[in-house]
Amino acid sequence: MSTDTTERRKAWTSITIFLVIVTALSALFHWAIVNLNPTSLYVGPLMWMPAIAAFATLLIQGRSIRSLPWKWGRWRFNLQAFAVPIAYVAIAYGLIWAFGLGGFPDTETLADWAAESGLTDIPQWQLIAVMAALIGTVGAIRAMSTIVGEEIGWRGFFVWELRKVMPFGAVALFSGVIWAFWHWPIVVFYGGGEAWLQMSAFTVMITGMSVVMTYFTFKSGSLWPAVMFHAAHNVYFDKLFNPLTTDTGQTSLWTGEYGLMMPAVTTVLAVIFWRKAKADGL
């Protein structure tokens, strides 16, 4: 048996072990979230299951945890990875507001922010700017405490094993679909609408994000750009743009993680970064 064939078999073994472990461990917390309470008590540990699965896989195979891409890498990749989600979320919601698919701003959100921050006597645009800064610093740092658990598993381990047996495009798409599937139990039970439509929209969005995150991971040789990207996406999407949007009738069809606008925007972004990966020889 050739060395290449042996290495490919080892990689597939690693992939299989990881997926079995992450599925089994995550199922416990998926059950708790769906049947008990969707609180951070269960969501936080769930987000650490990919990391635990990666560590367990390495231990089973006699490999060191130090072999993961822990290095910080170049600042520019981390900063770019943080900036990209802010840009595409802003574009998505800018289109929603511009075409009347959702209103802007939500006065109740602004009132809550003013009361929470104590900034009751400043113009709306200044309040939004302050909250954007706080969300992008304090909010992002807090989010990273659990996001890093996901990214150690998905972008710190999983995509690197897939890269041993697949080209860039297949790695990005396959890992994205698996990442989406991992979220499906929560999407099904807490989406609040047509499950098939929400699962489809969410899967397309996540897969598009995966292409960009895989690009930054391989380009930097580090898992940290994916952590930065994931954190920026979560906080600016969930804590800034979505709360600022008012319902104009069909808004829920277009906004949020299960709406139609984000999949459309992330698909365009995925094509751009797929071409960049090809041009960069990834």
N, C-alpha and C positions, 0 to 999 in steps of 0.2 A: 504494500500500500504506500502511495507517495506521501511525502511530507504534507503537501497541500491538502490532500484528501483527509489526512489525519487531523489537521488543524480545523478543517471545515466541520468534521464530525464533532470535535471538541466544542466548537462554537455553538453548533446546534444543540448539543447536550446542555451547555450553559444556558442557552435561551429557553430550553424546555424546563429545566429546573427552576429558573427564575420565574417563569410564567405560572408554573404549578404553585410555587410558594406564595407569590403575590396574590394569586386568585384565592387560595385557601385562607390566608391571613386577612385579606380585605373583606372577604365574605362575612367574617364575624362582625366587623364594624359597619358594613352595609346593612346587615340585619338590624343592628342596634339603632342606626340612624333612621331606618324605615319603620321599625316597630316600636322603638322606645321614644327617642327624641333627637332631632337633628341639631344637636348642640355641639359646641367645640369640644365637649367631653369625649365625643366619638369622632367628630370630623378631624380633629388634630391628629389623633393616633392613626386614622385611616390614611392621612396624607404621608405618614412616615412608613407605611407598609412597603412601598417600593424600595426604600432604602434598606429596610430590614431584610427584604427578599434578596437584594443584591449582596448584602453582607453574608447572608446564609449561603448563597450560591458560591461565593468565593471561599467560604470556610469549608464547604463540602468538597470543593475541588482542590483544596490545599493552596489556594492563592491568597495573596496578601491584600488587605483593604487599602494599603498604601499604593496599590497598582491603579486605583481609580484616579481620574484626572483632577486632582485637588488643587493644582496650582492656580493662582489668581489670573495669571496671564496678563496680556496688555490691557491697559485701562480703556483704550479706545473701543475694544470689542464689548466690554461690559457696559460702557456708556451708550454705545450704539444700540445694544440689545435692550437697554432700558428705554431709550428714546423711541424706538420703532413702534411699540404698542401704544404709546401716547399719541403718536401721529395717526395710526390707523383707526384707533377708537375715536379720535377727534374728527377724522374724515367721515367715519360711519355716522356719527351723531350729527355732524354738520349737515350731511345729506338728509337725514331724518327731519331735522328742524327746517331746512331750506324747502323741502317738498311738502311740509305740513303733515308728515307722518307722525309727528310728535311735537308738542309745544315746548317753548323755552322762555324763561326759566320756571321752575316749579317754586312757587312762593312759600309753600309749606316747608320745603327743604331749606330754603334760604332763612326762614324764620328759625328753624331748628339749629342751623349752623350759627346764626347770630347769637342765639341763647347759649349754645354750647361753648362758643369761643369768647363771649362777652363783648363782641364787636357789633354792637347794635346801632352805632351812629355813623357807619361808613357806607359809601355807595355799594350797590350790589356787585358791580364788577370788581371792586377791591376785595369784598368778602369772598367772592369766587376765587380770586387770585390767591388769597391767603390760604383758603382751604385746599386749593390745588397744590400749593407748596407743602402744607402739612401732610396731605395724603401721600405726596411723593417722597417724603422723608420719613416721618414718624410712622405713617401708615404702611409704607413699603417695608420698613425694617421689621415691624411687627408681623407682617404677612410672611416674611422670609423664614421665620422660625418654623413654620410648618411646610412652606413651599420647598425648602431645601431638602426635606425628606422625600418628596416626590422626585425632585430633579437628580438626587444622588442615584435613584433607581432608574429613572427613564433616560436621562441624558448623561448621567455619570457612568452607567453600566450598560443598559439595554442597547442603546444605539451603537455603542462600540462593539458589542458582540455581533449585532446584525451586520455591521460594516465588514466583518470578516467573511460574510457569505453573500452580501448583496451590494449593488451599486448605490450611490447616494439617493437617487430618486426612490428606489424600493425601500431603503432604510427609512426615509422621511415619511413615506406613505404608510408603510406597515406599522411603524412605531406610533404614528398618529392615530391610526384606526384602533390599535390595541389600547392606547391611552384613552380614546373616546369610549370604547367598550367598558373600560374600568369605571367610568363615570355613569354608565347607563342605569344602574339600579336607582340612583338618586334622581336622574332625569325623568325616569318613568313615574316614580312615586311623588315627585315634588314639582314637576313641570307645570302642572295646572292647566293643561290644554290637551290638544291632540298629540298623543304620545309619539306616533310615527313621524309626524312633522317635526316635532321638537327634537327627537332623536336624530333625525336626518340633518336638520340645521346645525345642531350641536356637533355632530360628527364631522361635517364639512368644515365648520369653523376650527375645530380642534386639529384636524388634519392639515389645514392651511397653516395654522400656527406651528405645527410640528415641522413643516418644511423650513420655516425661518429659523426655528430653534436648533434644528439639526445643522443648518448652515453655520450658525454662530458657534455651535459646539465643536464641529470639525475644524472650522477656520481658526478658532482660538486654541484648540487642544485642551479646553477646560470646561467644567460643568457650570462655572459661575455666570457666564453670560445667559444661560438658560434660566438660572435662578432670578437674575435681574429682569429678564424679559417676562417671566411668569408673574413676578411680583408687580411690575408696572401694569401688565394687562389686568390683573385682578383688582388692584386698588383704583385705577382710573376708570375702569369699566363699571365696577360695582359701587364705588364710593363717590364718584364725581359725576360722570356723564349720565349714567342711568338715573340717579336721583334728581338730576336737574331737568329731566324730561317729563312733561305732562301728557296725559292721555287725551288724544283727540278723536277717539272712537275705535280705530284699528291699530293703535300704537303698539299693543302687545304682540301683534303679528310681526313687527319690524324690529323691536328693541330687545335688549337682554340677551342672555346666552342662548336662548331658544328661538330668537327671532330671525328674520331673513336677511337683515342688512349686514350683520357681522360675517356670516358665511360668504356673502358676495365680495366684501372688501378683503377678507383674508385669502380668498381664492386668487384674486388679482395679485396680492402681495406674494403668495406662494409661487406664482408663475415668475415673478420678478426675481425672487431669490433662487429659484431652481435654475434660471439662466445664469445667475451670478455664480452658483456652485459649479455649473458646467464650465463657465469661463475661467474660474479659479482652479480648475482641475480637481475638484472634490468628488 
